[in-house]
Amino acid sequence: MDFGDSAEEATFRLRLRAWVRENNPGLPASSTSDDYWAGQAAWHQALHAAGFFGLSWPEEVGGHGLPAVYDVILDEELAAAGAPPRPSVGYLVQGMLRHGSADVRRRHLPGLVSGTVRWCQGFSEPGAGSDLAALRTRAVRDGDDYVITGHKIWTSYSDQADWCLVLARTDPDAPRHRGISAFAVPMDQPGITQRPLKMINGITREFGEVTFDGARTRAADMVGEPGEGWPLAMTVVSHEREPGELGYVARYSKAAQELVELVRSDRGRFSDGEVLDVVWATVEAEMLRHHVRRRLSDRLDGITHGPEGSVDKLLMTEVEQAVGHAALTASRLDPEREEDTWLKTYLYSRAQSVMGGTAQIQRNLVATRILGLPTG
């Protein structure tokens, strides 16, 4: 398959490259600093205003209706310029596009796509992370509202969010996968308390713990039908697990290339084992790049993937942790690099095998839903 740019794609790439050169906000290129999270809203809005965000989403929600290959070009150019990646809200957009009513899509998606309204995702709970169907947050109908009580954790961007896409149990007597509904919940209200979670790499603004104690949302802000929360959740996490959706591939490749250049600059500082770590990180990043291009080819041919997203997530985990392991060596051998970015890269990579569904759960899904192995 020819992965070269068409004439239209080449023109777009050059226009984007020139814009990024003039508008790069100078934030860290990945989430290893609180400054990155603090600048995300302005970066999101700038990308959208310039016509470089929501490229493959429908025009009626603020997108551009372009083929998905334009998102890949965007990711590649942002990584090459050392700019922050495009904000990862695509999984929320896809969930609302597929399951939300016309009214919900009309009211909520334009602000989400443009970045003028900030969103977070209220799925995981203490005791209900990878086993999401065990969630205990409740939503009880009260006239035209639902009253929500429960506890969410690892809630990305919660301290900046205006709205949260919340999964809550609306039918406690139904089988656990069928009694869950999804809601758009306004975050600025007395019934919501937030507590930031400090990560091992020093980040304090990426994740939060959110308590709902009688929080309210309108029944009209249910996303999908009552009991449709689980199918929506599967749509969201399947897109959340696609490395192409998150723009990770270009970042991994760029980090691996930086490590290669570090080795080349002074080979004598590296042991054979350390060189092998860097080589392996480069191989893994290249493998993932080709895998994502295959996924892109499928998408352009109208092929969608379900449980195969677990394969994507496992590959992404392997690559990020391979790059992170090599970065740990670099943190010792490249002390002149600004602050301790290599060390933070390593520390952050350890979370990849947990967030978005643990590696163990993904292997179980591959075994049972793709390979057809027995569950017992």
N, C-alpha and C positions, 0 to 999 in steps of 0.2 A: 504494500500500500504506500502511496506517495503522501508523505506528511509535510511536504513543502507548502508554502503559502500560495494561495491563488492571488491574482492581481488585486482583488478587493481586500483580501486579508493582509497582503503586504502593505497596502495603503493605510489600512487601519493600524497596523503595527507601528509604522513610522510616525503617524499622527499621535498615537499613544506614547511612544518613546519620547517625542518632543515635549509632550505635556508633562510627563513624569519628571523629565529633566528640570522643568521650570517650577513644578509644584510639589516635589517630594518634601514631605513635612519634616524629614530628618528624625523620625521616630525610630526606635529599634525595629528591626525587620521581623521580629517574632515576639511572642508573649513572654519575654524574659525580664520585663521591667514594668513597673507601675505606670511609667510615662507612656508606654504603648497603649494601655487601656484608657488612660486619661485622654489620649488624642484620637481614639477610635471614632467618636461621633463626628468630629470635624472632618476626618479623613474620608469616612463613609459619604458624607454629604458632598464633599468636594469631588469625589469620583463620580457620583451620580449626576451632579450639576454639569460636569464636563462630558457626560454621555458615555462613561466607562464603567457603569455598574448596572447590574440587572440585565446584562447583555442578552441572555437567552430566555428571559422571562417575557410574558405577554405584554404588549404595549398598554393594554387597558389598566394594568396595575403599576405602571411606571417603568416597565422594562423596554426592551428594544426589539424583541422578536427575532433575534439573530440565531444562527446555528451555534451549538455548544462549543464549537472550535474557537469562537471568539473569547470565551471565558479562559480557555487554555492559553491563548495569546496574552491575555491580560495577566494571568498568573506568571507566565514566563518573563514578561517585561518588568513587572513589579519586583520579582526576585532578582533579575539581572541588575536593576537599578539600586538594589538595597533598600527599596521602599517597603512599607508595611504591606502585607497581603490584603486582598479584598476581604472585608468583614464577612465572617461566616454566619450568615443568616439564611442561607439557601434552604436548609432543611425545614425551617419554619415556614418559609414561603411555599415550598412544595406541599407541606402538610395542609396549609390553608387553601391552596389552589385545588387540591384534590378533594378535600373533605368539607371545606367551608361553604356556606350558602352564598348566593350572589350578593346578599346584603353584607355578610361578614367580609367577603372579599373586597367589596366596594369601599367599606368603611375602614378596614384595617391594613390592607396590603399596600396601598400607595405610600403611606407613612413609613411602613416597615422597609419597603424597597428603597425609598429615598434617604432613609436614615434620619428623617426629621422626628420620628417617633421611635424610641428605643424599646427593645423587647428582650425578655429572658425566657428560659424554658424551665418550667416547674414539673419535672418528671421524677427524678431520683429522690428517695427518702431514706432515712436511717432504717436499715432492715429491708429495704426494697430498692436496691440499686440494679444489678444485673437481673435479678428476679423482680422485674418491674410490676408484674401482675399482683405482687403481694402488697401493693401500696394501700395505705390506710387513710389517707386524706379523704374527707367526706364532703359532699355537696348536697345540701337539702333544699328543696324548693320552698320558697316563701313568697307567694304572690307572683310578681313579675321578676323576682330575683332568685338567685341561689345563694345560700349562706355556706361559706367554705371554712372548714376547720381541719387543720393538719400541719404537717412539718415537711419541708423540702430541703434538700441539701445539694451541694455542688452546682448551685444555680448560677450559671455564667452571666455576668454583667448585671446581677440583681441590684447592685447599689446605684446603677445608672438607668435602670429600666423604667419606662412609663407603664408598660403592660407585661404580663406574664402569661404564657400559654401553659395552663395548669391541667394536669390529669387528676381527676377526683372520682371517688366511688359514689355513684348516684343510686345504685340498686344493690344493697348489701346482701340480698338473698339470691342474686343471680350468680352463676359460675364466675369465678374471679376474673376471667378475661372478658366477660360480657357485661359486667355491671359498672364499667368505667366510662366516664364522659370527659370531654375536653372543653375548656373554657378560656376565653380571653378575659383576664382579670386585671383591673386597674391597680397599680401598685401604690399610688398615693392615697392611702386611706388608713384610718385608725386601726383597723383589724389586721394589719400586716406589720410584723417586726422583722428586721434584717440584722444579721451579724456577719461581718466579713470573715473569711477563712484565710489565714496566712499559710502559704505553701512553703515547702522546704527550700525553694530557691529564692525566698524572700518576697515573692509577689503577694500583695494583700488585696488586690482589686479584681482579680479574675473570677473567683468563686465566692459564693455567699450561702449562708444558712437562712432560710426564710420560714417564719412561723405564721400560719393563717389562723386567727382566733376570731371567728365571726366575720371574716372579710366577706364582702358582697360583690356580686357581679350580676348583670342583667341576664335573664334567660335568653334574650336575643343575642347575647355574646357567647352562647354555646357554639362551639365549632363542630359542625356535623350534627347528627341526630343523637338523642339519648342512647347511651350504650355503645356509641361508635368511637369511643376514646382509644380502644386497643388498635383497631385498624389504622387510625390516625397516627398513633404512636409508632406503629411499624413502618408507615410511610416516612415519618420524620427520621427514625433511627437508620433506616436503610439509606437515606440520603446523607445523614450525618456521618455514616461510616464510609462514604465514598471519598477517597483521597482527592479525586478530581474536583469534587464539590468544594473542598476546603482550600484548594490552592497549595496543598502541602508539597506536592511533587517537586515543583520548581525550587522551593525552599530547601528541601533535602539535597537536591542536586547541587545547589549553590554552596551549601555548607560543606558537602563532601569535596567539592572542587577547591574550596578555600583550604581544607585540610591537606589536599594533595599539594597545593602550592607551598604550604608550610613545610611539608616533608622535603620538597624539592629545594627549598631555600637553604636547608642545612641538614642534609641526610644524616650526618654524623651524630646528631643529637638523638636519633630514634633507633631503638632496638629493632631487630627483625620482626618481633611480635607486634610492636607498635605500628610498624609500616604495614604489616598484614591487616591490622585493624582498620587502617585508613583505606587500604585497597578494598577490603570487604565492604566498607561503608559505601564506597563509590560503586561497586558492583550492585549492591542492594538498591541504591538510589536509581541506577540505570534500569534495573529490572522493574522497579515500580513504575518508572516513567513509561516504559513500553506497555506494561499492563494497563495503565490508565488510558493510554492511546487506544488500546484495543477496546476498552470500555466505551471510549468516545466514539469509535467506529460503530460499535453496536448501537449506541444511542442515535447516531445519525441515520442508521438503517431502521430505526423504529423499534429496536429491541430493548426491553426493559428487564431489570434484574430484581429479584426478590432476595431469597436467602444467600445468593451469591455475594451480597454485601458483606457477609461475614468473612469471606475470603479476602475481600478488599481490606477489611479492618485488620485482619491478621497480618497481611503483607505490610500495611502501613505501620503497624506496631513493630514488626521486625526491622523495618528500615529506620524508623525514628530512633530505636534503641541501638541499632548498629552505628548510626551517625553519632548518637549521644555517647556511646562507649569510646569512639575515636576522639570525640571532643574532650573527654576526660583527660586523655593523654595530652591534648593540645593545651589544656588549662595549665598543665605543669610546664610545658615546653614553650609556651607563647605568652610569657608574663607581661609583655608590653602591650598586648591587646587591651583595648579599652575595658576598664573594670574587670569583671570576671565572667564575661559572656559565655566563654566555652564551658565553664563549670556549670553555669545556670542552664545551658543547653542540655548538658548531661542530666542534671537533676530533674528538669522538666520531662525529659524523655522517659523517665521511670514511670510516670503516670499513664503513658499511652496504653499499657497493657491492662489498665483498669477502667479509664474513662471511656464512655460510649459503649460499654459492655465489655466485661473482662475477657481476656484471651481464652480462659477456660470455657466460658459460655459460648464464645464464637466457635471453638472447636466442636463443642457439643452440637451446635446448629449445623455445622458442616457435615458432621457424622450422620445426624438423623434426617435433616431436611434436604441434603444434596446427595449424600452417598446412600441414604436409605437404610442405615444400620439400625438395629433394634435399640429401643430406649432402655430396656431392662438389663 
